[in-house]
Amino acid sequence: MRNALVAEFIGTFILIFVGAGAGAINGNLLVVAFAHGLVVLGLVYAYGHLSGTHINPAVTIGLWVSGAIDATRAVGYVVVQLLGGIAGALALRFVLGGADSGLGATLLAEGVSPAQGFVVEFLLTFCLVNTILFTAVRGDDHGTAGLAIGMTLVFCILMGGPLTGASLNPARTLGPIAAGAPMAHLWLYFVAPISGGVAAAALYRAVSSRPS
């Protein structure tokens, strides 16, 4: 399990350093979306055989609920993912010379209420975890799971980015905050993605338990 934990830490570090970094440096929605999607695409093929490349507590909890991993592994993954996200954001802060850029923090846009933001984060995380479960976990993706997961993250960010920052990942939100970025509605970015992941797992279990 040690190798899996190392993979999850490094993977989450890279996701936040590159993904949040793209948001802090560029801010263009298309650039940010593809930065996240391409990181996930690469890491699924690099570390998938070691840990499954969750790099997201909402994904890990969703897979635990689905029965794909046990509780001990899930707890270990979540801890190192959160630490990796913080480490990635601290590295980004160092590279950018401080937190004035906002470090790619995920925040609700003006006019978006917490309830609306919750729905966006819930539904988009549902989409992401749903794709993971029905490709990588189900095992009949013919080697295309990385592409499917990466592109799902891209379209989720393209839709949700202007509204909530499209975190879909508690580690993605916590990292920049821990490194000094503005904090608002932190609870939402934990509860909504995790709830979306659990809902996707419930659907997966319901569908998988029925004959095709």
N, C-alpha and C positions, 0 to 999 in steps of 0.2 A: 504493500500500500504506500510505502514511502515514495516510490517513483511517481505514483499517481498524484500524491499531494504536491510534490515538486512541480509536476506538469500543470496542475491547477493554479498554483501560485504564479508561476512564470506566465502562463497563458493569460491570467487575469491582469497581471502587471502589464503585459504587452497591449491587451485590449484597451486598458485605460490610458496608457501612455500614448498610444497611436490614435485611438478613437476620440478621447477627450482632447488630445493634442490637436487633432485636425479641427475640432470645434473652436479651440482657443486661438489657433493661429489663422485659420482661414474663415470659418464661419459659413461658408457656402454649403447649403443643405445637401447638394449632390455629392460634394467632396466628403462631407461628414458621413453620409450614409454608406458610401462605398469604402471609406476607410474602415468603418466597423465591419462591414460585410466581408471585405477581403481579408481582414485579420482573422475573422472566424473561419473563413474558407481555408486559409493556410494552416491555422492551428488544428483544425479537425483532422487534416491529413498528417500533420506533424506529431500530434500528441494523442490522437484518437485511440491508438492501440494501448496507450498507457493509462489514461483516465477517462476516456470518452469525451474529453474537451467540453466540460460543462461551462466553466469559467463564468458562472452566474448562479447565485444562490437560489433564484427562482426556478432555474432549470433543475438544479440538484434536488430541491424539495419536490418538484413535480415528478421527477424520476423515482424518488423514494416512494411517493404516494402510489405511483403506477406499479411498484413492486420490482422495478429494474435494478435498484441498489438497496443495500441494507442501511439501517439507521446509523451504525458506526461510521461507515464510509460517508454517508450524507453529512453528518456533523463535522467530520474532518475536512471535507470539501468546502463546506460553507465557511469555516474558520479561515482556511488558507486563501479562499477567494476574497474575503473581506480584507485580509492583510495584504494580499497582492494588489488589490485595487488601491489601497492607501499608499503602498510603496510606489506604484505606478504614478499616482498623482503627485507624490512628493518629488519623484524624479522629474516630472513635467514642470513642477514649480521651480526646481533648481535650474533647469534648462532655460525657462522663460524669465528667470530673474525675479520671481515673485508671483503673487496671485492676482496682480492687477488685471490680467487678461480674463479672469473668471475661471480659468482652468477647465473650460468646457463644461461647467456645471449644468445640470439639468434642472430647469426651473419652469414653472407655469408661465405661459405667455400672458400678457395683459388681456384681461377680459375672460380668461379661462378660469372657471371656478374649481375649487378642489374636487367637487363631485364630478365635474366634466373631466378633469384630469385623471381622476381615479378610473373612470370608464375607459379612457384612451389607453392608459397603462395596462389595465386589466385585459382588454381585448387584444392589444398588440402582443402582450406576453403570451396570451393564449395561443395566438397564431404561431409564435416562435416555438413554444414547447410542443404544440401539436405537430409541427413539422418534424421536430427532433424525434418524437415518439414514433411517428409513422414512417420514418426513414431509418435513422440510425439504430433505434431500439428494436424496431420490428425486424430489421435485418434483411429486408428484401429490396434494398435500394440500389444494388448492383454497383456499389462504389460511388454513387452520386450524392450521398448524404451531405457531404461538405458543401457542395454547390447549392443544394436545396436550402440548407440552413443559412448559409451566407447570404443568398439572394432574398430569403424571407426577412432577414434582419435589415437588408437594404430597403425593401418596400415598406417595412414597418417604420423605419426612421424617416423615409420620405413623407409618409402620411403624418406621423405623430410628432416629428421634430419641431414643426412650427407651433405646436400646441403645448407640449410638455417637455420637450427635449428628447422624447422617446428613449428613456432610460432602459426600461424593460429588465432592469438588473440592479438590485440593491447595491452591489459593489461598485457599479458604474456611477451611482449617485454619491455614495458615502466617500469614495476616494477623494474627489475634488473638495468636498466639504472638510474632510480631515486635514487637507493641505491648505486650507484657508479661504476657499471659495465661498460665496454667499450661501446661506442655508435657508430654505423655506420648504415647509410641508415634507420634511424628511419621512415622516410616517407613511405618507402616501406612496413614496417611491420604494418602500419596503412592502407594505400591505398589498397594494394593487398588483405588482408583478407576481408576488408569491401566490396570491389568490388566483390569478390568471393561469399560473403554472399548475396549480392544484386542479382547477377546472378542466384543463386539457388532459391531465392524468385521469380524471374521473371519466371523461369521454373515452379515452383510450381503453380503459379497463372495461367499460360497458360494451364497446364495440368488439374488443378482443375476446370477450367471454361468450359472444354469440357465434353460432356457426355461420360461415359465409354463404 
